[in-house]
Amino acid sequence: MRVLVLGPIVVLGGEESVPIGGTKPRTLLAALVTRPRAVVSIEQLIAHLWDEDPPRSATPLVHTYVSAVRRALTAAGAPDVLTTQPPGYRLDLRPQDTDLESFEQLVLQGRQLERAGDHVAAASAYERARDLWRGDAFGGVDAEFARTRASALDEDRLFLEEGLARCDLARHRPDEAVSRMARMSAAHPAREEARGLLMRALYESGRQADALAAYRDARRHLREELGVEPGEKLRQVHTGVLNGTLAPLRPSAVTVLDAVQAVPAPREHQPTYTAPRQLPPDLGDFIGRGAQLEVLRRIATRSGAQGRTAAPTVVVTGFGGAGKSALAVHSAHLLREDYPDGQLFADLRGVDPELGVRDALRRFLGALGVPAADLPDSVADRVELYRRAVAGRALVVVLDNVAGEHQVRPLLPWSPRCLVIVTSRSRLTGLDGAEVLELDFFGADASIGMLAAIIGAARAAADPAAAATIARLCGGVPLAIRAAAAKLLARPHWPLRALADRLSDVRRRLDELAVGDLAVRSSLQLNHADLDHAHRAAFHLLALLDPPDFGAWLVAPLLDVGVDEAEDVVEHLVDLRLLEVVGVDTLGRVRYRFHDLVRLFALEQGGAVEPVRAALDRMLATWLALVELGTGRMPRVTLGLRPSTSAPEVDPRLAAEVCADPTGWLTAETAVVVRVVERGHELDMDGATVLLIVALLGSPFAARNEFDGWQRVLDVALASARTSGDRLAEAQVHAGLGHLRYEQDDFAAAEAHFTQACQHAEAVDDAVLHGVGRVGLGTVFRERGEFAPAVWHLVAGSDLAERGGDRGVVAAAQYGLGAIHRDVGDLPEAFEAMRRCLALYRELGDQRGEGLALRGLGLCHRAVGEYADAVEQSREAEVVLRVAGDPLGAAYAQQSLAKALVRQGQSAEAAAVLDLCHEVFLKHKDRFGVALAVRTMGEAALAAGDDEAATELLTVALAGWQELGLPLWEARTRRDLAIASDVREHWDIAMELFAALGGREAAELAGVEPHEWLAQIRV
C-alpha cells in the first residue's frame, strides 16, 4: 500500500488505486500524511479541514472522514495503519509507503551526495525524486496547510532541478544543463541560482555571448520587476564570463558505498537451495568505480524481467591493470542477495580455449551438485547439463580474463534470472546482446583515495603532496596504485616522499611498480608477445616520438607504408590495449595516445626494430611537406618569416586533407607537431628541417594565439641556432619571440627580443630581418604610448625593408605610423599612412593586411566623427578578414564596428556584435581584446544611460588595462568611468595621463568638465 500526494491524492493497493471519497477525506488524509507516525489532534484536523471557519458539527464530521479514509486503506491492504490515539489519530506509515517521504529522503540524499562530490549518484537520487511527481502537490486539496507545504515542496523541486544542473556541469555535460536551466529561468526569471547555472553552462559550452545575454536578461527582469540589482554571486559569475576566468565545477571521488546505496535493487530468497560460492574473496579496500557499479546494478535489474528470455550479459573491458577483475568480483559480492542461488567463477586466462571451457564446466557442475562420476565427457554434453542445472535459478556467473567470444558462449546460462559478468581486454563485440562497460583510468582524487585506503588514511595525510605525486605517477592504473601501496606496506619506515622520488625516475618506474605478483610490466608483456615485427616497430617508434596524441597517418612515414596499412597497424595496437582512442578530431579522424606507463614499457622494446634514424627522417620530411602545404594557404601574420622549402611529395590523401582545411588540420595537429619539433632536437635529427618547420609555424600560431606551442617550438629553434652558431637563425627566432611576447601583451619581453633580433640581423647584414625587428620595436612603443621612439623605429624599419625588397614589412610600418598619427590627433597624416598601407597590401595580394588597413581607416573616420564611413569600413574589414581566414582580426573589426554603431545610437546591434567579438577574444585568450570589448560594452551602456551597468563593465576593463600596463587605454577608460560612477578622481587621473602621453584627448578635453563630455557621447 502506498499513499501518493505529489499530484492528486491517491491510495494504491498494489498497482490499482482505491476510492477515498470526497474532498474532505482527501484533505484529512493529506494532513495525516504530512505528519506520519505522529498523533494529530482532532482540533488540528479541524483547523486543517476548515482553516478558520469550522462548522458546529466539525468533530463528528472528522470521525466520519476518518472512517472513509480507513475504508480506503483497508481496501488497499493496510487496515491497521490508521489508529485512534487520544487526543486524535495516528497514521503509521513507513517512509517508503508515501511518495512525500520518499521524495524528501531522496532530495536529502542527493544534497549529501552532491556535497561529497559523488555527482553520478547525486544525479540518480535527484532524478528518482523528480520522477515521483505527477502534478501539483496535494492536488484537489484546498486548504492552507496544503498550500504552505506544497510551496515548500515546489522549492525543493526547483532545488533538485538546479542540483541536476550542477551535476551535469560536474560531469562535463553543459548542453544538458543549458536545456534544464533555460526552461527553469523562463519559468522562474527571478531565481538567481538558475540564472547563474545557465550562464555557467552556456560559458562551458563555448557560448560566452549567450551567457552574457542571459545575464542582461536576468538583470533587466530583476530591475523592472523587483527594483533590485543582481546579487553578488550572480555578478561574480558575470565577471568570470567577461574575463574568461570562470572556473568549471569539478567532480570529486566516487565511493562505492554511496553508489551502491543510491540504487536499491529487489531481493529474492530461496532458502532451500544450497548455493555455490565460487567467488574469490572481495577486496576490503575497494574504492571508486561508482558509476560503473551503478550501471551493473541497473543491468542486474533486467534479470527475470517480464518477457526476457536471456540472461543479461555485461563485458567489463579496459586497459591491463584497470581493475576489471576487481570490479567484477566486487559487484558480484554486492549482488549476492539479488542472486540467492549463488555465484559461479572461472578464470580463463592463458589456457587453451577448449580446455579452459571444459575445465570451467567441470567446476561449475561440481559446484551445482553434479557428482564427478556423472560428468559427461564431451563439452557439448557438459554445456547441456550445465544449462539444465541452472534453469530457473538466479545466479551470478563471472567469467574472468576472457580472450574471445568463443570462450563465453558455451558458459552462458539459459536462465533469464541469471547475470553474466565477463572481463576481457577486448570488447567482445561479437557477443550478441552483451553490454560493454569500459573502464577508464582513475582520476586524481580516486587514485589518492585508493592509495589512502590501502596504506591508511593517516599515512597518506602525513604527506599529501607526496601521496598525490605517487598517485599521479601511477597514471590512474589501479594495478600500479596497488603495487605502489604494497611496496609502502612492505616498508613501513619509508616516508611517502621516498617512493615518490623513486617513481619520478622514468628509467626505474616500471621496476618500482612491481611487488610479488603485482607487476605492471608483466601485465603489458602478455599483449606485447602477440605483436609481429611491424607492430613492434610502430609501437616503439611512436613511443620514441612521445606525441600527446596522434592520427594513424603518422605511422605511414615511420614504417614507409600506405595510410590504410598504417591505420590497420594502429587499430591492432588499440585492440591489444597498447594504445588508447582519445576521440575524433575536428576533421573527423580518430586520435590515439599512449598511457604513460605503456609508453615507458614501449621504450624498453627497441630491439629488432628497423634503423630508427631512417624512420624518423622520413617522418620529419613528411611533417615539413604538410606544414608548408598548409601554411601556404593561411594568412600571413608574422613578418619576414616564411621561408621557401623543397619538401618531398607526400601521400595524395594526406595532401588533400591539408588543402581542404589547412586551419582545421593544423589545429588538430598542433600539439603533435610541437612535440615532433622538440623530439627532433632532442634526438639530434636534421636541424635545418626543424628550423624550417618552426619558421613556417609562426604565422598560424600567431593568428590563433597558440602561445604555448609557439613558445615551445621557438625555444627549440633558439637552442638549435645557438648550438650551431647561426646568427641569422638567431635573428629569425628572436623576431618570432618578440612577436609572441607582443601577442601575449608582455611588452617588456617583446622589446628585449626585438632588440636582439636587430643586433643579430645587423651583424649578418640582413636588411629585411633588421627591418622586422625595428617595426616590432615601433609597435611595442606605440602600444605603450611612447610615440616618439615608436615613430623612429617604424621609419627605420620601413627604410630597411624597402632596401631589402620586403614590401609586407613596409606596409606593417605604415599601419603603425597611421595609428600613431591618429592617437596624437594628426588625422590627415593618419589617413594618408593608412591609405598607403592599404594600397601596399592590395598590391601584394595580402587579404589579412588589407582587412587590418580597412579597420585602421575606419578608426580614422570615427575619430573625425564620420560614423557612417566608419561603419562601412569596419563591415568591409570584417568580411575581408573572415575570407582571409583570420577570425581574431575579424573580431577586432567587429569591435570597431560596434563602437561606430554606439556613436550612431544603434545600441541593440552594437550589443549583439560586441557579444560575438568578446566571445572570440575569450576563445583566443586575447587579454587586450577582452579588455577592449568589455570597455566598449561599458561605453555602450553609458551612452544608453545605464550608469550602473557601465560602472560594472568599465571597472572590469580598467583592471584589464592596469594588468597589461597600457596607460593610454587606462586613461580612456577612467574618463568614461568618472561619468558612470560619478567619481571625480577618475577624471583627474585620466587628464594627467593624457597630458603625459601626448594623446589627442589632451587637446580634445582641455577645459571640458565631465558633464560636458557626457552630453557629447550620450545618445
C-alpha positions, 0 to 999 in steps of 0.5 A, spaced: 500 500 500 502 506 498 499 513 499 501 518 493 500 526 494 505 529 489 499 530 484 492 528 486 491 524 492 491 517 491 491 510 495 494 504 491 493 497 493 498 494 489 498 497 482 490 499 482 488 505 486 482 505 491 476 510 492 477 515 498 471 519 497 470 526 497 474 532 498 474 532 505 477 525 506 482 527 501 484 533 505 484 529 512 488 524 509 493 529 506 494 532 513 495 525 516 500 524 511 504 530 512 505 528 519 506 520 519 507 516 525 505 522 529 498 523 533 494 529 530 489 532 534 482 532 532 482 540 533 488 540 528 484 536 523 479 541 524 483 547 523 486 543 517 479 541 514 476 548 515 482 553 516 478 558 520 471 557 519 469 550 522 462 548 522 458 546 529 458 539 527 466 539 525 468 533 530 463 528 528 464 530 521 472 528 522 470 521 525 466 520 519 472 522 514 476 518 518 472 512 517 472 513 509 479 514 509 480 507 513 475 504 508 480 506 503 486 503 506 483 497 508 481 496 501 488 497 499 491 492 504 493 496 510 487 496 515 491 497 521 495 503 519 490 508 521 489 508 529 485 512 534 490 515 539 487 520 544 487 526 543 486 524 535 489 519 530 495 516 528 497 514 521 503 509 521 506 509 515 513 507 513 517 512 509 517 508 503 509 507 503 508 515 501 511 518 495 512 525 500 517 521 504 520 518 499 521 524 495 524 528 501 529 522 503 531 522 496 532 530 495 536 529 502 540 524 499 542 527 493 544 534 497 549 529 501 551 526 495 552 532 491 556 535 497 561 529 497 562 530 490 559 523 488 555 527 482 553 520 478 549 518 484 547 525 486 544 525 479 540 518 480 537 520 487 535 527 484 532 524 478 528 518 482 525 524 486 523 528 480 520 522 477 515 521 483 511 527 481 505 527 477 502 534 478 501 539 483 502 537 490 496 535 494 492 536 488 484 537 489 486 539 496 484 546 498 486 548 504 492 552 507 496 547 510 496 544 503 498 550 500 504 552 505 507 545 504 506 544 497 510 551 496 515 548 500 515 542 496 515 546 489 522 549 492 525 543 493 523 541 486 526 547 483 532 545 488 533 538 485 532 541 478 538 546 479 542 540 483 541 536 476 544 542 473 550 542 477 551 535 476 551 535 469 556 541 469 560 536 474 560 531 469 562 535 463 555 535 460 553 543 459 548 542 453 544 538 458 544 543 463 543 549 458 536 545 456 534 544 464 536 551 466 533 555 460 526 552 461 527 553 469 529 561 468 523 562 463 519 559 468 522 562 474 526 569 471 527 571 478 531 565 481 538 567 481 541 560 482 538 558 475 540 564 472 547 563 474 547 555 472 545 557 465 550 562 464 555 557 467 553 552 462 552 556 456 560 559 458 562 551 458 559 550 452 563 555 448 557 560 448 560 566 452 555 571 448 549 567 450 551 567 457 552 574 457 545 575 454 542 571 459 545 575 464 542 582 461 536 578 461 536 576 468 538 583 470 533 587 466 527 582 469 530 583 476 530 591 475 523 592 472 520 587 476 523 587 483 527 594 483 533 590 485 540 589 482 543 582 481 546 579 487 553 578 488 554 571 486 550 572 480 555 578 478 561 574 480 559 569 475 558 575 470 565 577 471 568 570 470 564 570 463 567 577 461 574 575 463 574 568 461 576 566 468 570 562 470 572 556 473 568 549 471 565 545 477 569 539 478 567 532 480 570 529 486 571 521 488 566 516 487 565 511 493 562 505 492 558 505 498 554 511 496 553 508 489 551 502 491 546 505 496 543 510 491 540 504 487 536 499 491 535 493 487 529 487 489 531 481 493 529 474 492 530 468 497 530 461 496 532 458 502 532 451 500 537 451 495 544 450 497 548 455 493 555 455 490 560 460 492 565 460 487 567 467 488 574 469 490 574 473 496 572 481 495 577 486 496 576 490 503 579 496 500 575 497 494 574 504 492 571 508 486 568 505 480 561 508 482 558 509 476 560 503 473 557 499 479 551 503 478 550 501 471 551 493 473 546 494 478 541 497 473 543 491 468 542 486 474 535 489 474 533 486 467 534 479 470 527 475 470 524 481 467 517 480 464 518 477 457 526 476 457 528 470 455 536 471 456 540 472 461 543 479 461 550 479 459 555 485 461 563 485 458 567 489 463 573 491 458 579 496 459 586 497 459 591 491 463 591 493 470 584 497 470 581 493 475 576 489 471 577 483 475 576 487 481 570 490 479 567 484 477 568 480 483 566 486 487 559 487 484 558 480 484 559 480 492 554 486 492 549 482 488 549 476 492 542 477 495 539 479 488 542 472 486 540 467 492 542 461 488 549 463 488 555 465 484 559 461 479 567 463 477 572 461 472 578 464 470 580 463 463 586 466 462 592 463 458 589 456 457 587 453 451 580 455 449 577 448 449 580 446 455 579 452 459 571 451 457 571 444 459 575 445 465 570 451 467 564 446 466 567 441 470 567 446 476 561 449 475 557 442 475 561 440 481 559 446 484 551 445 482 551 438 485 553 434 479 557 428 482 564 427 478 562 420 476 556 423 472 560 428 468 559 427 461 565 427 457 564 431 451 563 439 452 557 439 448 554 434 453 557 438 459 554 445 456 547 441 456 547 439 463 550 445 465 544 449 462 539 444 465 542 445 472 541 452 472 534 453 469 530 457 473 535 459 478 538 466 479 545 466 479 551 470 478 556 467 473 563 471 472 567 469 467 574 472 468 580 474 463 576 472 457 580 472 450 574 471 445 567 470 444 568 463 443 570 462 450 563 465 453 558 462 449 558 455 451 558 458 459 552 462 458 546 460 462 539 459 459 536 462 465 533 469 464 534 470 472 541 469 471 547 475 470 553 474 466 559 478 468 565 477 463 572 481 463 576 481 457 581 486 454 577 486 448 570 488 447 567 482 445 563 485 440 561 479 437 557 477 443 550 478 441 546 482 446 552 483 451 553 490 454 560 493 454 562 497 460 569 500 459 573 502 464 577 508 464 583 510 468 582 513 475 582 520 476 586 524 481 582 524 487 580 516 486 587 514 485 589 518 492 583 515 495 585 508 493 592 509 495 589 512 502 585 506 503 590 501 502 596 504 506 591 508 511 588 514 511 593 517 516 599 515 512 597 518 506 595 525 510 602 525 513 604 527 506 599 529 501 603 532 496 607 526 496 601 521 496 598 525 490 605 525 486 605 517 487 598 517 485 599 521 479 605 517 477 601 511 477 597 514 471 590 512 474 592 504 473 589 501 479 594 495 478 600 500 479 596 504 485 596 497 488 603 495 487 605 502 489 601 501 496 604 494 497 611 496 496 609 502 502 606 496 506 612 492 505 616 498 508 613 501 513 619 506 515 619 509 508 616 516 508 611 517 502 616 522 499 621 516 498 617 512 493 615 518 490 622 520 488 623 513 486 617 513 481 619 520 478 625 516 475 622 514 468 628 509 467 626 505 474 618 506 474 616 500 471 621 496 476 618 500 482 611 498 480 612 491 481 611 487 488 610 479 488 605 478 483 603 485 482 607 487 476 605 492 471 610 490 466 608 483 466 601 485 465 603 489 458 608 483 456 602 478 455 599 483 449 606 485 447 608 477 445 602 477 440 605 483 436 609 481 429 615 485 427 611 491 424 607 492 430 613 492 434 616 497 430 610 502 430 609 501 437 616 503 439 617 508 434 611 512 436 613 511 443 620 514 441 616 520 438 612 521 445 606 525 441 600 527 446 596 524 441 596 522 434 592 520 427 594 513 424 597 517 418 603 518 422 605 511 422 605 511 414 612 515 414 615 511 420 614 504 417 614 507 409 607 504 408 600 506 405 595 510 410 590 504 410 596 499 412 598 504 417 591 505 420 590 497 420 597 497 424 594 502 429 587 499 430 591 492 432 595 496 437 588 499 440 585 492 440 591 489 444 590 495 449 597 498 447 594 504 445 588 508 447 582 512 442 582 519 445 576 521 440 575 524 433 578 530 431 575 536 428 576 533 421 573 527 423 579 522 424 580 518 430 586 520 435 590 515 439 595 516 445 599 512 449 598 511 457 604 513 460 606 507 463 605 503 456 609 508 453 615 507 458 614 499 457 614 501 449 621 504 450 624 498 453 622 494 446 627 497 441 630 491 439 629 488 432 626 494 430 628 497 423 634 503 423 630 508 427 634 514 424 631 512 417 624 512 420 624 518 423 627 522 417 622 520 413 617 522 418 620 529 419 620 530 411 613 528 411 611 533 417 615 539 413 611 537 406 604 538 410 606 544 414 608 548 408 602 545 404 598 548 409 601 554 411 601 556 404 594 557 404 593 561 411 594 568 412 600 571 413 601 574 420 608 574 422 613 578 418 619 576 414 618 569 416 616 564 411 621 561 408 621 557 401 622 549 402 623 543 397 619 538 401 618 531 398 611 529 395 607 526 400 601 521 400 595 524 395 590 523 401 594 526 406 595 532 401 588 533 400 586 533 407 591 539 408 588 543 402 581 542 404 582 545 411 589 547 412 586 551 419 582 545 421 588 540 420 593 544 423 589 545 429 588 538 430 595 537 429 598 542 433 600 539 439 603 533 435 607 537 431 610 541 437 612 535 440 615 532 433 619 539 433 622 538 440 623 530 439 627 532 433 632 536 437 632 532 442 634 526 438 639 530 434 635 529 427 636 534 421 636 541 424 635 545 418 628 541 417 626 543 424 628 550 423 624 550 417 618 547 420 618 552 426 619 558 421 613 556 417 609 555 424 609 562 426 604 565 422 598 560 424 600 560 431 600 567 431 593 568 428 590 563 433 594 565 439 597 558 440 602 561 445 604 555 448 606 551 442 609 557 439 613 558 445 615 551 445 617 550 438 621 557 438 625 555 444 627 549 440 629 553 434 633 558 439 637 552 442 638 549 435 641 556 432 645 557 438 648 550 438 650 551 431 652 558 431 647 561 426 646 568 427 641 569 422 637 563 425 638 567 431 635 573 428 629 569 425 627 566 432 628 572 436 623 576 431 618 570 432 619 571 440 618 578 440 612 577 436 609 572 441 611 576 447 607 582 443 601 577 442 601 575 449 601 583 451 608 582 455 611 588 452 617 588 456 619 581 453 617 583 446 622 589 446 628 585 449 627 580 443 626 585 438 632 588 440 636 582 439 633 580 433 636 587 430 643 586 433 643 579 430 640 581 423 645 587 423 651 583 424 649 578 418 647 584 414 640 582 413 636 588 411 629 585 411 630 581 418 633 588 421 627 591 418 622 586 422 625 587 428 625 595 428 617 595 426 616 590 432 620 595 436 615 601 433 609 597 435 611 595 442 612 603 443 606 605 440 602 600 444 605 603 450 604 610 448 611 612 447 610 615 440 616 618 439 621 612 439 615 608 436 615 613 430 623 612 429 623 605 429 617 604 424 621 609 419 627 605 420 624 599 419 620 601 413 627 604 410 630 597 411 625 593 408 624 597 402 632 596 401 631 589 402 625 588 397 620 586 403 614 590 401 609 586 407 614 589 412 613 596 409 606 596 409 606 593 417 610 600 418 605 604 415 599 601 419 603 603 425 605 610 423 597 611 421 595 609 428 600 613 431 598 619 427 591 618 429 592 617 437 596 624 437 590 627 433 594 628 426 588 625 422 590 627 415 597 624 416 593 618 419 589 617 413 594 618 408 599 612 412 593 608 412 591 609 405 598 607 403 598 601 407 592 599 404 594 600 397 601 596 399 597 590 401 592 590 395 598 590 391 601 584 394 595 580 394 595 580 402 587 579 404 589 579 412 593 586 411 588 589 407 582 587 412 587 590 418 588 597 413 580 597 412 579 597 420 585 602 421 581 607 416 575 606 419 578 608 426 580 614 422 573 616 420 570 615 427 575 619 430 573 625 425 566 623 427 564 620 420 560 614 423 557 612 417 564 611 413 566 608 419 561 603 419 562 601 412 569 600 413 569 596 419 563 591 415 568 591 409 574 589 414 570 584 417 568 580 411 575 581 408 578 578 414 573 572 415 575 570 407 582 571 409 581 566 414 583 570 420 577 570 425 581 574 431 582 580 426 575 579 424 573 580 431 577 586 432 573 589 426 567 587 429 569 591 435 570 597 431 564 596 428 560 596 434 563 602 437 561 606 430 554 603 431 554 606 439 556 613 436 550 612 431 545 610 437 544 603 434 545 600 441 541 593 440 546 591 434 552 594 437 550 589 443 549 583 439 556 584 435 560 586 441 557 579 444 560 575 438 567 579 438 568 578 446 566 571 445 572 570 440 577 574 444 575 569 450 576 563 445 583 566 443 585 568 450 586 575 447 587 579 454 587 586 450 581 584 446 577 582 452 579 588 455 577 592 449 570 589 448 568 589 455 570 597 455 566 598 449 560 594 452 561 599 458 561 605 453 555 602 450 551 602 456 553 609 458 551 612 452 544 608 453 544 611 460 545 605 464 550 608 469 550 602 473 551 597 468 557 601 465 560 602 472 560 594 472 563 593 465 568 599 465 571 597 472 572 590 469 576 593 463 580 598 467 583 592 471 584 589 464 588 595 462 592 596 469 594 588 468 597 589 461 600 596 463 597 600 457 596 607 460 593 610 454 587 605 454 587 606 462 586 613 461 580 612 456 577 608 460 577 612 467 574 618 463 568 614 461 568 611 468 568 618 472 561 619 468 558 612 470 560 612 477 560 619 478 567 619 481 571 625 480 578 622 481 577 618 475 577 624 471 583 627 474 587 621 473 585 620 466 587 628 464 594 627 467 595 621 463 593 624 457 597 630 458 603 625 459 602 621 453 601 626 448 594 623 446 589 627 442 584 627 448 589 632 451 587 637 446 580 634 445 578 635 453 582 641 455 577 645 459 571 640 458 568 638 465 565 631 465 558 633 464 560 636 458 563 630 455 557 626 457 552 630 453 557 629 447 557 621 447 550 620 450 545 618 445 
